[in-house]
Amino acid sequence: MRTVLITGASSGIGQACAAVLAKESNYRLLLCARRLNRLEELKRRIQSTYRSCEILCFELDVRDRAAVETALANLPESWRKIDVLINNAGLSQGLDGIDHGDTGDWDRMIDTNVKGLLYVTKHTVPLLANSENPHIINIGSIAGKEVYPNGNVYCATKHAVDALTKAMRMDLLAKGIRVSSIDPGMVETEFSEVRFKGDKERAKNVYQGLTPLSGTDIAEIIAFVLSRPPHVNINDLLVMPTAQASATIIKRDD
């Protein structure tokens, strides 16, 4: 039985990862996010179908360095051996040119997407030490491979995730920790609604005229990456909807 820690598990790709890995039957789920009520509801839904799936939920804002350290240092003893870390917590805020960007949005993206990933990784690595097959998966983005207009700071944070993934793979090699990155294109989750600060109509328009990826599509790919034998590591996997050729080239139905 492998224990997997998923950050940002209350929605989107994180939530889908919890559901897909519960179905796999050989995972225990350690779920964290800012919205504890959403996590507890997710736990109830999963356990209504997979009654034997062990799940522990806890509230955590990955931007809070002290909270991350405290939460991971004080896990119950039976949950202190972690086999898999999925660094999923992340967001985008705004879609403005660099000269019109909201500095509060910049701070939130940098603090969540970069610093939050660093805090969680630093304090989880010691808990991966006793695993026979430790694995870290970082959720990147097409935005970490190419920059698009008005994506400036979000793209910069995902380029940072790409660089950090490569650096982790080097730094943690001696510890036997595999490090992978999954980099999706357009995935229909809360992502655009969060980017546009609750404007549901504007968020909906992002996916008009095409079939985007779903959280489950990405979660199933993550399950596959985790299922590879210990001598195999999938370093970096870029996943796009068929209708998307690049960050900016998209085929929409008329």
Secondary structure, DSSP 8 states (H G I E B T S, - for coil): -EEEEEETTTSHHHHHHHHHHHHHSSEEEEEEES-HHHHHHHHHHHHHH-TT--EEEEE--TT-HHHHHHHHHTS-GGG---SEEEE----------TTT--HHHHHHHIIIIIIIHHHHHHHHHHHHTT-SS-EEEEE--GGGTS--TT-HHHHHHHHHHHHHHHHHHHHTGGGT-EEEEEEES-B-SSHHHHHTTT-HHHHHHHTTTS--B-HHHHHHHHHHHHTS-TT----EEEE--TTBSSSS-B----
